[in-house]
Amino acid sequence: MARTPTGESVLARAVRVLDAFTADEPTLTVGEVARRSGLHVATASRIVGELVAHGLLERTPDRRVRVGVRLWELGARASPTLTLRDAAMPFLEDVHAVVGHHVQLGVLDGTDVLFLERLTARDAVVNFSRIAGRLPLPTSSSGLVLLAHAPHELQEQVLAAPLRPITPAGFRSPAVLRAALAEVRRGHAAVLDGHQHEDATGVAVPVRDGGGRVVASLSVIVPNDGRGPALVPLLLASALGISRALRRPTADPARPG
């Protein structure tokens, strides 16, 4: 792999360019790409040009840059989460038909929950998650479930880091968060009222693979009206259905990082 005078590979710099794009800002100027990636404008421009030539990025009519369809195609083709999403979709649709608000499937990725799928409705309660979007683990019911079943080292890493709650209802001390994680393990669910928005409640349960390992979280975002806990049995039954689907011979359980 070719390397720059600083010792960083060209591929590493290309990844920095791709990382500059976010769900909130999917199109950028080359100057913005350079600033976010920490690269010189000329270097960023050259890398952007090469990525555009390969279809991984594309230019808009106003000369801004966005992620190209080719990159999406490659990612979708290789993603280890495809089987998980395919197994989960019928159950997500059933839950959505009952709840009428947001239904989500999330996986652990570092110290975030990464959302693979989300079903919603026109008049659903406010929700800040999105497909391919992320939220810090301690700030959502999905993240809390995944963190509760994560390796001990990751739990301690999150507990040692500064907690940044989104609302006054969020976790503000490691002791309170640690107790919440223990309660999730005991009760097999997380119910968080107002942690992302004061009007919303998140309810999440774990999804396990054939070996019993938690590979995802199934969650709903509903109005903060005190009725969130009543949805736990529905979610647990649906999560069990997803787990059974993953055990079928045609399924290859996803192993997200």
C-alpha distance (Angstrom), angle and dihedral (degrees) to the residues before:
residue distance angle dihedral
M1 . . .
A2 3.80 . .
R3 3.78 114.9 .
T4 3.78 133.8 -154.2
P5 3.83 123.5 -126.9
T6 3.83 88.2 -94.0
G7 3.81 90.3 59.2
E8 3.81 94.7 -111.0
S9 3.80 115.0 129.8
V10 3.78 121.7 -119.3
L11 3.80 88.1 -120.2
A12 3.80 90.7 56.0
R13 3.79 89.8 53.2
A14 3.79 90.9 48.7
V15 3.79 89.3 53.1
R16 3.82 89.4 51.6
V17 3.81 88.5 54.1
L18 3.81 92.4 50.3
D19 3.81 91.2 46.6
A20 3.81 89.2 59.2
F21 3.81 90.6 76.0
T22 3.80 118.8 83.3
A23 3.78 136.2 -178.0
D24 3.82 89.4 -107.4
E25 3.81 93.8 48.4
P26 3.81 108.3 28.8
T27 3.82 94.5 161.0
L28 3.80 124.6 54.9
T29 3.76 140.6 169.6
V30 3.79 117.7 -114.8
G31 3.80 88.3 -109.0
E32 3.80 90.7 55.5
V33 3.80 90.3 47.9
A34 3.81 89.4 51.8
R35 3.80 93.0 49.8
R36 3.80 95.0 46.7
S37 3.79 94.3 44.7
G38 3.80 94.2 44.4
L39 3.80 91.6 -124.4
H40 3.79 130.5 133.0
V41 3.81 111.0 -97.7
A42 3.81 92.1 -116.2
T43 3.81 91.4 51.1
A44 3.79 92.8 46.6
S45 3.80 90.7 47.9
R46 3.79 92.2 52.2
I47 3.81 93.4 48.4
V48 3.80 91.6 45.6
G49 3.81 89.2 52.1
E50 3.79 91.8 52.6
L51 3.80 92.8 47.0
V52 3.82 90.0 49.2
A53 3.81 90.1 50.6
H54 3.82 89.2 55.4
G55 3.81 93.8 45.6
L56 3.80 94.3 -114.0
L57 3.80 90.0 115.4
E58 3.78 129.3 21.7
R59 3.79 135.3 -160.7
T60 3.79 122.5 -121.9
P61 3.83 121.5 -138.5
D62 3.82 89.4 -96.9
R63 3.84 90.5 54.9
R64 3.75 95.4 -106.0
V65 3.81 119.2 134.2
R66 3.78 131.9 -123.4
V67 3.80 138.4 170.8
G68 3.79 110.3 -76.1
V69 3.77 128.8 -126.0
R70 3.82 89.9 -117.0
L71 3.81 91.0 63.3
W72 3.79 90.9 50.2
E73 3.81 89.7 48.5
L74 3.79 93.5 52.1
G75 3.78 92.9 45.0
A76 3.79 93.4 48.8
R77 3.79 91.8 47.5
A78 3.80 94.7 52.4
S79 3.80 102.0 33.2
P80 3.82 113.6 125.8
T81 3.81 87.9 -153.3
L82 3.81 94.9 67.8
T83 3.81 95.0 90.9
L84 3.79 90.8 46.8
R85 3.80 92.2 51.6
D86 3.81 92.5 45.3
A87 3.80 91.5 50.2
A88 3.80 92.0 47.4
M89 3.82 101.2 45.5
P90 3.84 99.1 82.4
F91 3.80 89.8 50.7
L92 3.81 93.1 45.5
E93 3.79 88.6 52.7
D94 3.81 91.9 50.4
V95 3.80 92.8 49.3
H96 3.78 90.6 46.7
A97 3.80 90.6 53.1
V98 3.80 89.7 54.9
V99 3.81 99.8 40.0
G100 3.80 101.0 35.5
H101 3.79 93.3 -155.5
H102 3.82 131.8 76.8
V103 3.81 122.8 -32.3
Q104 3.80 118.6 -174.3
L105 3.78 143.0 -175.3
G106 3.80 116.3 -154.5
V107 3.79 137.3 176.7
L108 3.78 134.4 -161.0
D109 3.80 115.8 -98.7
G110 3.78 114.7 169.6
T111 3.79 108.0 -57.0
D112 3.81 93.0 -22.6
V113 3.76 138.4 77.3
L114 3.81 110.0 -124.2
F115 3.80 115.0 -154.8
L116 3.80 115.8 -136.3
E117 3.78 97.3 179.7
R118 3.78 140.6 7.1
L119 3.79 130.4 -175.4
T120 3.77 117.9 -164.6
A121 3.80 143.9 166.6
R122 3.79 134.7 -132.2
D123 3.81 96.0 -108.0
A124 3.80 97.2 33.9
V125 3.79 121.2 137.2
V126 3.80 118.3 -90.6
N127 3.81 114.3 -74.0
F128 3.82 129.2 175.5
S129 3.80 99.2 -163.7
R130 3.79 123.8 96.9
I131 3.78 139.2 177.8
A132 3.82 109.2 -72.8
G133 3.80 87.8 10.1
R134 3.78 126.8 125.7
L135 3.78 138.7 -142.6
P136 3.82 128.2 -173.1
L137 3.80 109.5 -99.2
P138 3.85 98.6 -117.0
T139 3.82 94.3 51.5
S140 3.82 102.0 65.5
S141 3.79 140.9 42.0
S142 3.82 89.9 -118.9
G143 3.78 91.1 53.1
L144 3.79 93.5 45.2
V145 3.82 91.6 55.0
L146 3.80 92.1 48.8
L147 3.79 92.6 45.6
A148 3.81 91.7 48.9
H149 3.81 89.4 59.1
A150 3.81 97.6 35.4
P151 3.81 123.8 110.1
H152 3.80 114.0 -73.9
E153 3.80 91.6 -115.1
L154 3.80 91.9 58.4
Q155 3.79 92.0 47.0
E156 3.79 90.8 53.2
Q157 3.81 90.9 46.6
V158 3.81 91.3 54.9
L159 3.80 93.0 43.2
A160 3.81 90.9 51.2
A161 3.80 94.1 49.7
P162 3.82 123.1 83.1
L163 3.80 111.1 -84.8
R164 3.79 113.8 -130.7
P165 3.81 108.6 -169.4
I166 3.79 117.2 -163.4
T167 3.80 95.5 -145.1
P168 3.82 135.9 17.4
A169 3.82 88.0 -95.6
G170 3.81 92.5 62.6
F171 3.79 127.7 104.7
R172 3.79 111.9 -79.8
S173 3.79 103.5 171.5
P174 3.80 133.9 44.4
A175 3.80 90.5 -128.6
V176 3.80 93.0 57.6
L177 3.80 91.5 45.3
R178 3.80 92.0 48.5
A179 3.80 90.5 51.8
A180 3.82 90.2 49.2
L181 3.81 91.0 52.4
A182 3.79 90.7 52.0
E183 3.80 90.4 49.9
V184 3.82 90.7 51.6
R185 3.80 89.9 53.9
R186 3.81 91.2 48.9
G187 3.80 96.6 44.4
H188 3.82 98.9 33.5
A189 3.81 91.1 -132.1
A190 3.80 144.2 69.7
V191 3.79 122.6 -138.1
L192 3.80 114.1 -175.2
D193 3.79 119.1 -179.5
G194 3.80 114.9 -156.5
H195 3.81 98.5 -14.2
Q196 3.81 94.5 130.1
H197 3.80 98.3 22.9
E198 3.78 130.1 -1.7
D199 3.82 91.1 -122.4
A200 3.81 95.9 52.2
T201 3.80 137.4 73.4
G202 3.79 123.2 -160.1
V203 3.80 120.0 -150.9
A204 3.81 119.2 -175.1
V205 3.80 139.8 170.9
P206 3.82 132.5 -173.8
V207 3.80 124.6 -99.2
R208 3.82 114.8 -148.9
D209 3.78 132.5 -159.2
G210 3.79 126.4 -134.0
G211 3.79 91.1 -78.7
G212 3.79 93.8 53.0
R213 3.80 94.7 -106.2
V214 3.81 117.1 140.8
V215 3.81 106.5 -115.7
A216 3.80 101.8 164.6
S217 3.77 147.4 1.2
L218 3.80 125.1 -118.2
S219 3.79 112.1 -154.4
V220 3.78 145.6 166.8
I221 3.79 129.7 -153.4
V222 3.79 111.0 -148.2
P223 3.82 137.7 160.4
N224 3.79 116.1 -65.5
D225 3.79 94.5 -115.7
G226 3.81 101.5 124.4
R227 3.80 95.3 -98.2
G228 3.80 97.4 100.9
P229 3.84 96.4 100.2
A230 3.81 90.4 57.8
L231 3.82 88.7 67.2
V232 3.80 94.7 59.6
P233 3.86 95.7 89.1
L234 3.82 90.5 51.2
L235 3.79 92.0 50.8
L236 3.80 93.8 45.2
A237 3.80 91.2 52.0
S238 3.80 90.9 48.4
A239 3.80 92.4 47.4
L240 3.80 89.0 52.1
G241 3.80 88.9 52.5
I242 3.80 91.1 52.2
S243 3.80 90.2 49.1
R244 3.80 91.2 52.1
A245 3.80 90.2 49.1
L246 3.79 89.7 52.9
R247 3.81 90.3 54.1
R248 3.80 93.9 58.1
P249 3.82 114.6 111.2
T250 3.81 91.9 -113.7
A251 3.79 92.4 55.3
D252 3.78 125.4 86.1
P253 3.82 105.9 -161.2
A254 3.78 111.5 -123.9
R255 3.77 117.4 -118.1
P256 3.79 106.0 -160.3
G257 3.78 117.0 -174.0
